Amino acid sequence: MVDEAERSARLRLIRTPSIGPVSYRRLLARFGSAAGAIEALPELARRGGGRAPVVPPSGTIERERALLERLGARHLLLGDADYPPLLAELDDSPAVLTLRGDLALASRTTVAIVGARDASAAACRLARALARDLAAAGVSVVSGLARGIDGAAHLGALPETIGVVAGGIDVAYPPQHAALQERIAREGLLLAEMPPGTEPRARHFPYRNRIVTGLALGTLVVEAAPRSGSLISARLAGEQGREVMAVPGHPSDPRARGGNALIRDGATLVQDAADVLEQLRPLDPRALPRPVAPWESVSEAAADYGDAERARVESLLAAAPVATDELVRQSALPAALVQDVLLELELAGRLERHPGGRVSRVV
């Protein structure tokens, strides 16, 4: 349990430009507190070849807290006792969430249901029925409040549903789901990673998707075209070590090809809620121990390296994202050293992180 001063410092740290969930974890592990990390930012950014990002003042955080209170929402920090345990397992779990509603829904057996925005009427009807039957069996259903399959799943599962938005918790997107979003906040659980007032941008949706899949033991795809956002979610679920399931569709329908391809590649074929429950019941999250925040159990000293090692890591970066594990392998340098170089480049505004543990050079 941290005191209010440290909580405020952690919020200031994660609301600082160029600091994301991965760098936030690394900074806390390295310096032991957010206050210590904030003090170290100028030197770290200088080593990365740039200027330190501007840390928001305490007053900004207090105004955000006051706004959330007026909205009936609150902050949830990684490391809090009621932080969703499955989500906390991710390497890039959100450092802070804002929430409205019943947080207990996120600690139950949870299934993500995702699919096409322009889904067929039959697929929407099926998604709604699947979600209804799963909710009746005591399962929470999480999705991203998009048109089509997402909205159908939320409506079927209410009130046992979790909505994750890409923007701020007070911003309705898409606009036609404003009433549904408010209903989820009142009857179910609504979550956001972005600060209140944030309008969703294209780059926010992959980060939202990792929360949707990260909250769930398994992700079920109901109708998805090849190269769709739903297949990105399925890939994220697989990378997170979660079950991937799909409803088969007619081969002549382009909206079914993504789900059929998932089944061909090893995803579990699902026809009804019983199939989902059969896959997930042995994985009941209530049997999991409470995860320990990474900085609570690890004390990491700064890695010792010079210009040659930094140059070796930088030379492997490009505009195309690459996995950090691949950088460690190709550089033949210790993982901690590579992570410290990446941290300093990120703080200097020269590195961008992507879902799935990938990074790219800012060009």
C-alpha positions in Angstrom: 0.0 0.0 0.0 1.5 3.3 -1.0 0.7 6.7 0.5 -1.1 9.5 -1.3 2.1 11.4 -2.2 3.5 8.3 -4.1 0.1 7.6 -5.8 0.1 11.2 -7.0 3.7 10.8 -8.2 2.8 7.6 -10.1 0.0 9.3 -11.8 2.3 12.2 -12.8 4.8 9.7 -14.1 2.4 7.7 -16.3 0.8 10.9 -17.6 4.2 12.2 -18.7 4.7 12.1 -22.5 7.0 9.4 -23.8 6.4 7.2 -20.7 4.2 4.2 -21.3 3.4 1.1 -19.3 6.7 -0.7 -20.0 8.9 2.3 -19.2 6.8 3.0 -16.2 7.5 -0.5 -14.8 11.2 -0.2 -15.6 11.5 3.1 -13.9 9.8 2.0 -10.7 11.9 -1.2 -10.6 15.1 0.8 -11.1 14.4 3.7 -8.8 12.0 2.2 -6.3 9.5 5.0 -6.4 7.8 7.4 -8.8 9.3 10.4 -7.1 12.8 9.0 -7.6 12.1 8.2 -11.2 10.8 11.7 -11.9 14.0 13.2 -10.4 16.1 11.0 -12.7 14.3 11.7 -16.0 16.5 14.6 -17.2 19.7 12.6 -16.9 18.1 9.5 -18.5 16.8 11.5 -21.5 20.1 13.2 -21.9 21.8 9.8 -22.2 19.2 8.9 -24.8 20.1 11.9 -26.9 17.1 14.1 -26.2 15.4 16.4 -23.8 13.5 15.2 -20.8 9.7 15.0 -21.2 7.7 17.5 -19.2 6.2 16.0 -16.1 2.7 17.3 -15.4 2.4 19.2 -12.1 0.5 17.9 -9.1 -2.3 20.4 -9.9 -3.0 18.6 -13.2 -3.4 15.3 -11.4 -5.7 16.9 -8.8 -7.9 18.4 -11.5 -8.1 14.9 -13.2 -9.1 13.4 -9.8 -11.8 16.0 -9.3 -13.2 15.4 -12.8 -13.3 11.7 -12.2 -15.1 12.2 -8.9 -17.8 14.3 -10.7 -18.1 11.5 -13.3 -18.5 8.9 -10.6 -15.2 7.3 -11.7 -11.9 6.6 -10.0 -8.3 5.7 -10.7 -7.0 2.1 -10.4 -3.2 1.8 -10.2 -1.2 -1.3 -11.1 -0.2 -2.8 -7.8 -3.5 -2.0 -6.1 -5.1 -5.0 -4.4 -8.2 -4.9 -6.6 -6.3 -4.5 -9.9 -7.6 -7.3 -12.2 -5.2 -10.2 -11.7 -5.2 -11.5 -15.2 -4.5 -8.1 -16.7 -1.6 -7.6 -14.2 0.2 -10.6 -15.6 0.9 -8.8 -18.9 4.3 -7.2 -19.5 2.6 -4.1 -20.7 -0.5 -4.0 -18.4 -1.8 -0.4 -17.9 -0.1 1.5 -15.2 -3.4 3.2 -14.5 -7.0 2.6 -15.4 -10.0 4.8 -14.9 -13.2 2.9 -14.1 -16.9 3.3 -13.5 -19.0 0.4 -12.3 -18.5 -2.9 -10.6 -14.8 -3.9 -10.6 -15.6 -7.3 -9.2 -16.7 -8.3 -12.8 -13.0 -8.2 -13.8 -12.0 -10.8 -11.2 -14.4 -13.4 -12.4 -14.0 -15.9 -15.2 -14.0 -13.6 -18.2 -14.3 -14.1 -22.0 -13.6 -11.5 -24.7 -16.0 -11.5 -27.7 -14.8 -9.6 -30.7 -15.6 -9.5 -34.4 -16.6 -7.5 -37.5 -17.9 -3.9 -37.2 -20.0 -4.6 -40.4 -21.1 -8.0 -39.1 -24.1 -9.8 -40.6 -27.4 -9.8 -38.8 -27.0 -13.6 -38.2 -23.5 -13.1 -36.6 -24.8 -10.3 -34.3 -27.7 -12.5 -33.2 -25.3 -15.3 -32.5 -22.9 -13.1 -30.5 -25.7 -11.7 -28.4 -27.0 -15.2 -27.7 -23.5 -16.5 -26.8 -22.9 -13.5 -24.5 -26.3 -14.0 -22.8 -25.6 -17.7 -22.2 -22.1 -17.1 -20.9 -23.4 -14.4 -18.5 -26.1 -16.7 -17.3 -23.3 -19.2 -16.4 -21.5 -16.6 -14.3 -19.0 -15.5 -16.8 -18.1 -11.8 -17.5 -18.0 -10.8 -21.1 -15.6 -8.1 -22.2 -15.4 -6.2 -25.5 -14.5 -2.9 -27.0 -17.8 -1.1 -27.6 -17.3 -1.1 -31.3 -20.2 -1.4 -33.8 -21.3 -4.9 -34.8 -20.2 -7.8 -32.8 -18.9 -5.8 -29.8 -22.1 -4.0 -29.3 -24.2 -7.2 -29.7 -22.0 -9.0 -27.1 -22.4 -6.2 -24.6 -26.2 -6.1 -25.0 -26.4 -9.9 -24.6 -24.3 -10.0 -21.5 -25.7 -7.0 -19.6 -25.2 -6.4 -16.7 -22.3 -9.0 -16.6 -20.2 -7.1 -19.2 -17.0 -5.0 -19.2 -16.6 -2.3 -21.8 -13.1 -1.0 -22.6 -12.9 2.3 -24.5 -10.0 3.6 -26.6 -10.4 7.2 -25.4 -11.2 8.8 -22.1 -13.9 7.3 -19.9 -16.1 10.4 -20.5 -15.9 10.2 -24.3 -18.5 8.1 -26.1 -17.2 6.3 -29.2 -18.7 5.5 -31.5 -21.3 8.2 -30.9 -24.2 5.8 -31.6 -23.1 3.7 -28.6 -23.3 6.6 -26.2 -26.4 5.2 -24.5 -24.9 1.7 -24.4 -21.6 3.0 -22.9 -23.5 4.8 -20.2 -25.6 1.8 -19.4 -22.4 -0.4 -19.1 -21.0 2.2 -16.7 -24.1 2.1 -14.5 -24.9 -1.7 -14.7 -21.6 -3.4 -15.6 -18.0 -2.1 -15.7 -16.5 0.6 -17.9 -12.7 0.9 -18.2 -10.3 3.4 -19.9 -6.5 3.7 -20.0 -6.4 7.2 -21.6 -7.0 10.3 -19.4 -10.5 11.7 -19.3 -11.3 14.0 -22.2 -9.1 12.1 -24.7 -10.7 11.6 -28.1 -9.8 8.2 -29.5 -7.2 8.1 -32.3 -6.3 5.2 -34.5 -3.2 4.4 -32.5 -5.2 4.0 -29.3 -7.2 1.0 -30.5 -4.4 -1.6 -30.4 -3.7 -0.6 -26.8 -7.4 -0.9 -26.0 -7.5 -4.3 -27.7 -4.6 -5.7 -25.5 -6.7 -4.7 -22.4 -9.8 -6.5 -23.8 -7.8 -9.7 -24.4 -5.7 -9.3 -21.3 -8.7 -9.3 -19.0 -10.0 -12.6 -20.4 -9.0 -16.2 -20.1 -9.9 -16.6 -23.8 -11.0 -14.5 -26.8 -13.8 -15.6 -29.1 -13.9 -14.2 -32.7 -17.4 -14.1 -34.3 -17.0 -13.1 -37.9 -13.8 -11.3 -39.0 -12.3 -10.5 -42.3 -8.6 -11.2 -43.0 -6.3 -8.5 -41.7 -9.0 -7.1 -39.5 -8.7 -5.6 -36.0 -10.4 -8.7 -34.6 -7.5 -10.9 -35.9 -5.0 -8.5 -34.3 -6.9 -9.1 -31.0 -6.7 -12.9 -31.5 -3.0 -12.6 -32.1 -2.6 -10.6 -28.9 -4.6 -13.2 -27.0 -2.2 -15.9 -28.3 0.8 -13.9 -27.4 -0.6 -13.3 -23.9 -0.9 -17.1 -23.4 -4.7 -17.0 -23.5 -7.2 -19.3 -25.4 -8.2 -18.3 -28.9 -11.6 -19.5 -30.2 -13.6 -18.8 -33.3 -17.1 -19.4 -34.7 -16.9 -20.9 -38.2 -18.6 -19.2 -41.1 -19.6 -19.9 -44.7 -16.4 -20.0 -46.9 -18.0 -17.7 -49.5 -18.6 -14.8 -47.0 -15.5 -12.6 -46.7 -16.4 -11.7 -43.2 -16.0 -15.4 -42.2 -12.6 -15.9 -43.7 -10.6 -14.5 -40.7 -12.4 -16.8 -38.2 -12.1 -19.8 -40.5 -8.4 -19.1 -40.9 -8.0 -19.0 -37.1 -9.6 -22.4 -36.8 -7.4 -23.8 -39.6 -4.4 -22.5 -37.6 -5.4 -24.1 -34.4 -8.0 -22.0 -32.7 -10.8 -23.8 -31.0 -14.0 -24.2 -33.0 -17.0 -22.8 -31.1 -20.7 -23.4 -31.8 -22.3 -22.5 -28.5 -21.6 -21.3 -25.0 -21.0 -24.8 -23.8 -18.0 -25.1 -26.1 -16.5 -21.9 -24.5 -17.1 -23.1 -21.0 -15.5 -26.4 -21.7 -12.4 -24.6 -22.7 -12.2 -22.1 -19.9 -13.6 -23.9 -16.8 -10.2 -25.6 -16.0 -8.6 -22.1 -16.1 -10.6 -20.5 -13.3 -8.7 -17.3 -12.4 -9.8 -17.5 -8.8 -7.2 -20.2 -8.3 -4.4 -17.7 -9.4 -2.3 -16.1 -6.7 -2.4 -12.3 -6.5 0.3 -11.1 -8.8 3.1 -9.0 -7.3 3.9 -5.8 -9.1 7.3 -6.2 -10.8 9.0 -3.4 -8.9 7.9 -4.9 -5.5 10.0 -8.0 -5.9 12.9 -6.9 -8.1 15.5 -4.3 -7.4 17.4 -3.5 -10.6 20.6 -1.6 -10.7 21.3 0.5 -13.8 23.0 -1.5 -16.5 26.6 -0.5 -17.1 27.3 0.2 -20.8 29.1 2.6 -23.0 28.8 4.2 -26.5 29.6 1.0 -28.3 26.8 -1.0 -26.7 24.3 1.8 -27.2 25.3 2.0 -30.9 24.9 -1.7 -31.3 21.3 -1.6 -29.9 20.4 1.6 -31.9 21.7 0.1 -35.2 19.2 -2.8 -34.9 16.2 -0.4 -34.6 14.2 0.6 -37.7 10.8 2.2 -38.5 9.3 -1.3 -38.6 8.5 -2.7 -35.1 10.8 -5.4 -33.8 10.4 -7.6 -30.7 12.7 -6.6 -27.8 13.7 -10.3 -27.4 15.0 -10.2 -31.0 17.1 -7.1 -30.1 18.6 -9.0 -27.2 19.4 -12.0 -29.4 20.9 -10.0 -32.3 22.9 -7.6 -30.1 24.2 -10.5 -27.9 24.0 -8.1 -24.9 22.3 -8.7 -21.5 18.6 -8.1 -21.5 18.8 -5.6 -18.7 21.3 -3.5 -20.7 19.1 -3.6 -23.8 16.1 -2.5 -21.8 18.0 0.4 -20.3 19.1 1.6 -23.7 15.5 1.4 -24.9 14.2 3.2 -21.9 16.6 6.1 -22.4 15.8 6.3 -26.1 12.0 6.3 -25.3 12.4 9.1 -22.7 14.3 11.1 -25.3 11.4 10.8 -27.8 13.4 8.6 -30.2 11.7 5.2 -29.6 8.0 4.1 -29.8 6.6 1.0 -28.1 3.9 -1.2 -29.7 1.6 -3.8 -28.2 3.2 -7.3 -28.1 6.5 -6.2 -26.7 7.7 -4.5 -30.0 9.6 -1.3 -30.5 10.5 1.0 -33.4 12.7 3.9 -34.1 10.9 7.3 -34.4 11.6 8.7 -37.8 
